[in-house]
Amino acid sequence: MSTALAKEGADILTYPSAFTVPTGMAHWEVLLRSRAIETQCYVVAAAQTGKHNEKRQSYGHAMVVDPWGAVIAQCREGTDVCVAEIDLSYVKSVRANMPIWSHRRPDLYGEIQNLSKSSGCDIDSEEKYQFGHCWIKNTQVFYKTKLSYAFVNIKPVFAAILILNFNAHVLVAPLRPAERLCDLSPTEISDVFNTVQTVSNVIKKHFNGTSLTVAVQDGKDAGQTVKHFHVHILPRREQDIPNNDDIYHELEKHDKVMLQSDTRSEEEMEKESRELRKYFNS
């Protein structure tokens, strides 16, 4: 979290906390100085103090740590206030003299994901997106990052097996047309599954789901027919399918419907995409 905030431009991190006396004595200062050093940010940490009841007493010792990891202000025992001067030019100096961000190896362990909703990229910068042998129009895409995108489904699985009018089923795929999971780089894997998590929360909320089916068919023998790695996301409700395993039978043949005529209209898909985009543009 702290590193992600620093990546997004933070120079000061705040940590309001309530450590107990034993954990505070052992960990409080060590953790705060570590956060300051690894992010090269000022750390301002307010701390609850005093005895609350017979079983609970908070450590206190609120403090301020500079980007080099030095404690520059600290409260005494009990209720207290400490004051420190924040020099943002010192932040720049520390980062210039020790450029830790240039030493990172995202090719080995992936990029740190942005925390803000603004991390989504401009969907309409492309007219269409390749998805195996198919092309997805930008009007059907509702979320996009630098490495992955999410789009509405031409024929949701639920439409084939439910009497209910519940056509929720979206897909997430890497922008690069990699066929299998093993073909993705660590950075792409991290980005794709962060997108899956982000989109899943929205899909469950938008369609009033209580659970989710998140599925991957990785390879021909697993049912994959579109040669482009992708993740299925379906919101679920209690007893939405009489036999729950039926959903996997439908997913197995799902990609084959791309050539069938009983698919949703472009207008219907565009409408759903517009509704879902609102969650990421707010």
NULUMVO-44455 format. One record per residue (C-alpha): x, z, y; residue number from 1. Coordinates in pm, 1 decimal. Layout:
X, Z, Y, NUM
...
END
This chain:
0.0, 0.0, 0.0, 1
268.2, 99.7, 252.0, 2
479.2, -207.1, 176.3, 3
174.4, -433.5, 206.8, 4
93.3, -282.0, 546.5, 5
450.4, -335.0, 663.6, 6
432.3, -694.8, 544.7, 7
123.8, -743.5, 762.8, 8
312.5, -620.7, 1068.3, 9
276.5, -241.6, 1073.5, 10
547.4, -48.7, 1261.2, 11
383.9, 294.4, 1226.0, 12
222.2, 435.1, 911.5, 13
-1.1, 743.0, 912.7, 14
-60.1, 977.6, 619.7, 15
-315.5, 1255.8, 675.5, 16
-275.1, 1476.9, 369.9, 17
-353.9, 1808.8, 205.1, 18
-72.4, 1901.4, -34.2, 19
-79.3, 2232.3, -216.1, 20
211.7, 2468.5, -156.3, 21
394.6, 2394.5, -487.1, 22
362.9, 2014.7, -459.8, 23
427.5, 2022.9, -86.4, 24
753.5, 2213.2, -125.1, 25
871.1, 1972.8, -395.2, 26
735.7, 1634.3, -284.6, 27
600.3, 1624.7, 72.3, 28
915.5, 1545.0, 268.6, 29
1067.2, 1332.8, -9.2, 30
763.1, 1104.4, -29.4, 31
730.8, 1060.7, 346.5, 32
1098.1, 979.9, 393.1, 33
1076.7, 733.1, 103.2, 34
782.8, 551.6, 264.5, 35
972.6, 530.5, 593.3, 36
1288.6, 395.7, 428.9, 37
1120.5, 136.9, 206.0, 38
904.9, -2.1, 489.6, 39
1140.6, 64.2, 782.9, 40
844.3, 207.4, 972.0, 41
780.0, 529.3, 1157.6, 42
575.3, 764.1, 940.3, 43
339.1, 1007.4, 1112.7, 44
194.7, 1257.8, 866.8, 45
-65.0, 1516.5, 963.2, 46
-106.8, 1792.9, 707.6, 47
-374.8, 2047.7, 629.6, 48
-242.2, 2402.8, 631.6, 49
-352.0, 2754.8, 546.2, 50
-536.5, 2942.4, 275.1, 51
-882.2, 2807.4, 189.3, 52
-979.6, 3043.5, -90.8, 53
-820.0, 3252.0, -364.3, 54
-716.1, 2942.9, -557.8, 55
-626.2, 2697.6, -284.0, 56
-359.8, 2702.4, -13.9, 57
-233.2, 2394.0, 171.1, 58
133.5, 2343.8, 249.1, 59
113.6, 2207.2, 604.1, 60
446.7, 2102.1, 759.1, 61
314.8, 1793.2, 939.3, 62
605.4, 1571.6, 1038.1, 63
727.2, 1246.1, 1187.2, 64
994.6, 1036.5, 1014.2, 65
1182.2, 749.1, 1176.4, 66
1251.0, 405.8, 1015.4, 67
1593.2, 523.1, 893.6, 68
1431.8, 808.0, 701.4, 69
1529.8, 1092.4, 933.4, 70
1279.1, 1369.2, 1008.6, 71
1254.7, 1371.8, 1389.5, 72
972.9, 1626.2, 1429.1, 73
813.0, 1885.0, 1201.9, 74
556.8, 2160.2, 1239.1, 75
633.8, 2519.9, 1154.6, 76
440.3, 2735.8, 909.4, 77
71.8, 2770.6, 994.1, 78
-119.3, 2592.6, 1267.5, 79
117.8, 2399.0, 1490.7, 80
176.2, 2076.6, 1683.9, 81
492.7, 1866.6, 1689.4, 82
583.0, 1580.5, 1922.7, 83
813.7, 1284.8, 1864.3, 84
911.7, 978.5, 2065.9, 85
828.3, 643.3, 1904.8, 86
1077.8, 368.9, 1990.0, 87
959.6, 34.0, 1853.3, 88
1286.9, -130.6, 1953.9, 89
1454.8, 102.1, 1704.1, 90
1227.6, -38.4, 1431.7, 91
1352.7, -388.9, 1512.2, 92
1712.5, -268.5, 1515.6, 93
1687.3, -103.3, 1173.1, 94
1522.6, -409.9, 1022.0, 95
1782.2, -643.3, 1173.0, 96
2075.1, -436.3, 1046.6, 97
1924.4, -393.5, 698.9, 98
1699.2, -697.8, 625.6, 99
1543.5, -562.5, 306.4, 100
1262.5, -820.1, 305.5, 101
1512.5, -1100.4, 254.7, 102
1645.4, -918.2, -51.8, 103
1313.7, -914.4, -236.9, 104
1267.6, -1131.8, -550.1, 105
904.4, -1252.0, -554.6, 106
1010.3, -1520.4, -803.4, 107
1058.4, -1238.8, -1056.2, 108
774.2, -997.7, -981.2, 109
529.8, -1177.9, -751.8, 110
435.6, -1153.4, -388.0, 111
286.4, -843.7, -229.5, 112
-76.3, -926.3, -157.2, 113
-220.5, -896.5, 190.9, 114
-478.4, -623.3, 241.5, 115
-690.8, -778.9, 513.2, 116
-972.7, -1026.5, 465.0, 117
-787.8, -1262.5, 693.8, 118
-551.0, -1331.7, 403.4, 119
-788.8, -1610.6, 300.0, 120
-670.8, -1959.2, 397.7, 121
-854.4, -2245.4, 565.6, 122
-1073.2, -2398.1, 295.9, 123
-1158.7, -2707.1, 497.1, 124
-793.6, -2804.5, 543.3, 125
-841.1, -3013.0, 228.3, 126
-1129.9, -3250.5, 160.1, 127
-1123.8, -3181.3, -213.1, 128
-930.6, -2980.9, -472.4, 129
-805.6, -3096.8, -809.7, 130
-948.0, -2915.9, -1110.9, 131
-806.5, -3078.1, -1422.0, 132
-962.7, -3423.1, -1448.5, 133
-1226.4, -3327.8, -1188.5, 134
-1223.9, -3292.2, -811.9, 135
-1397.3, -3003.5, -635.7, 136
-1531.1, -3074.8, -287.0, 137
-1432.6, -2828.1, -16.5, 138
-1802.3, -2758.5, 42.6, 139
-1812.9, -2599.6, -304.1, 140
-1511.4, -2373.3, -238.8, 141
-1588.1, -2033.8, -84.7, 142
-1252.3, -1853.6, -93.9, 143
-892.1, -1968.7, -85.1, 144
-545.1, -1816.4, -65.6, 145
-208.7, -1987.8, -47.1, 146
-200.2, -2025.0, -425.5, 147
-555.2, -2002.6, -561.7, 148
-917.5, -2078.7, -482.6, 149
-1268.8, -1982.4, -592.0, 150
-1560.1, -2222.0, -621.6, 151
-1921.2, -2235.8, -733.0, 152
-2015.6, -2373.9, -1071.4, 153
-2179.0, -2708.4, -1135.1, 154
-2374.5, -2558.7, -1425.7, 155
-2376.6, -2178.7, -1456.8, 156
-2378.4, -2041.8, -1809.5, 157
-2678.8, -1824.0, -1734.3, 158
-2892.8, -2128.1, -1663.4, 159
-2851.4, -2232.8, -2025.7, 160
-2940.0, -1903.3, -2192.9, 161
-3166.6, -1709.8, -1960.4, 162
-3531.3, -1727.1, -1873.3, 163
-3449.5, -1536.6, -1553.7, 164
-3365.6, -1730.7, -1240.1, 165
-3011.2, -1597.9, -1230.6, 166
-2756.7, -1877.1, -1192.6, 167
-2454.9, -1668.5, -1095.9, 168
-2126.1, -1800.8, -1234.7, 169
-1815.3, -1886.4, -1033.2, 170
-1461.9, -1994.4, -1116.9, 171
-1115.2, -1903.2, -988.6, 172
-821.1, -2137.7, -1040.4, 173
-466.1, -2185.8, -912.8, 174
-428.1, -2457.8, -651.5, 175
-148.4, -2611.4, -853.8, 176
-301.2, -2788.3, -1157.9, 177
-124.3, -2580.3, -1424.1, 178
-288.1, -2615.1, -1764.5, 179
-213.1, -2281.6, -1931.7, 180
-149.1, -1921.6, -1832.2, 181
210.8, -1958.8, -1949.2, 182
254.8, -2246.4, -1701.5, 183
191.5, -2022.1, -1400.1, 184
472.9, -1852.3, -1211.8, 185
466.1, -1472.2, -1172.1, 186
368.0, -1522.1, -808.7, 187
78.2, -1749.5, -904.6, 188
-41.6, -1507.6, -1173.5, 189
-42.4, -1223.6, -922.6, 190
-229.7, -1430.9, -666.0, 191
-488.9, -1567.9, -909.8, 192
-583.1, -1228.8, -1050.0, 193
-589.0, -1065.4, -707.6, 194
-833.0, -1340.7, -612.1, 195
-1033.3, -1265.4, -927.7, 196
-1061.0, -900.9, -822.9, 197
-1153.7, -986.3, -463.4, 198
-1414.3, -1243.5, -565.3, 199
-1555.5, -1023.5, -843.3, 200
-1646.6, -749.4, -597.3, 201
-1830.9, -998.9, -378.2, 202
-2008.9, -1170.7, -666.6, 203
-2134.2, -843.9, -810.6, 204
-2265.7, -738.3, -470.1, 205
-2421.1, -1073.0, -376.6, 206
-2607.5, -1117.4, -705.2, 207
-2697.2, -748.5, -745.6, 208
-2498.1, -716.4, -1066.0, 209
-2409.3, -388.5, -1233.8, 210
-2121.5, -520.2, -1446.5, 211
-1906.0, -830.1, -1484.0, 212
-1795.7, -1071.2, -1751.7, 213
-1447.9, -1198.6, -1662.9, 214
-1324.1, -1450.9, -1917.4, 215
-1031.7, -1687.0, -1976.0, 216
-1012.1, -1964.9, -2233.8, 217
-641.5, -2031.9, -2262.4, 218
-586.7, -2338.8, -2478.2, 219
-788.7, -2584.5, -2684.2, 220
-842.0, -2348.8, -2978.3, 221
-984.2, -2089.0, -2739.4, 222
-1244.3, -2334.9, -2610.7, 223
-1062.3, -2471.0, -2304.8, 224
-1147.5, -2834.7, -2232.8, 225
-1056.2, -2868.1, -1864.3, 226
-676.8, -2883.5, -1855.9, 227
-645.2, -2654.6, -1556.7, 228
-615.8, -2278.3, -1599.3, 229
-924.3, -2099.3, -1467.0, 230
-1111.6, -1770.8, -1485.4, 231
-1487.8, -1739.4, -1530.6, 232
-1663.8, -1463.8, -1333.8, 233
-2024.5, -1377.9, -1416.9, 234
-2216.2, -1081.6, -1274.5, 235
-2415.9, -896.1, -1536.0, 236
-2726.5, -680.3, -1546.4, 237
-2870.1, -448.2, -1804.4, 238
-3017.0, -646.1, -2097.3, 239
-2973.2, -976.7, -1912.9, 240
-2893.1, -1144.9, -2245.8, 241
-3074.3, -1039.7, -2565.5, 242
-2759.1, -1092.5, -2772.4, 243
-2461.1, -1012.9, -2550.8, 244
-2216.2, -1221.1, -2755.7, 245
-2417.9, -1536.2, -2682.5, 246
-2240.9, -1559.9, -2350.0, 247
-1912.1, -1636.6, -2525.3, 248
-2069.8, -1913.4, -2731.9, 249
-2195.6, -2071.3, -2409.8, 250
-1859.0, -2033.5, -2239.5, 251
-1693.3, -2209.7, -2532.4, 252
-1891.6, -2525.7, -2465.0, 253
-1927.5, -2474.2, -2090.4, 254
-1658.2, -2717.5, -1973.6, 255
-1812.0, -2999.5, -2174.7, 256
-2118.0, -3006.0, -1946.4, 257
-1911.4, -3173.6, -1674.8, 258
-2018.1, -3505.0, -1826.2, 259
-2385.4, -3416.8, -1868.8, 260
-2662.0, -3499.5, -1625.8, 261
-2835.9, -3159.8, -1619.2, 262
-2616.0, -3011.8, -1348.9, 263
-2684.5, -2858.0, -1010.4, 264
-2710.7, -3077.4, -702.6, 265
-2435.1, -3087.0, -442.5, 266
-2681.0, -2946.4, -188.9, 267
-2754.5, -2645.6, -408.8, 268
-2386.7, -2574.5, -468.1, 269
-2301.8, -2615.6, -100.1, 270
-2576.2, -2369.2, -4.4, 271
-2443.9, -2106.2, -245.4, 272
-2088.5, -2162.7, -124.9, 273
-2192.5, -2111.6, 238.9, 274
-2361.7, -1784.1, 148.2, 275
-2052.7, -1656.8, -33.2, 276
-1814.3, -1764.0, 243.8, 277
-1986.3, -1522.5, 481.4, 278
-1842.7, -1225.8, 290.4, 279
-1488.8, -1340.4, 361.3, 280
-1535.7, -1460.5, 718.9, 281
-1682.2, -1137.6, 855.5, 282
END
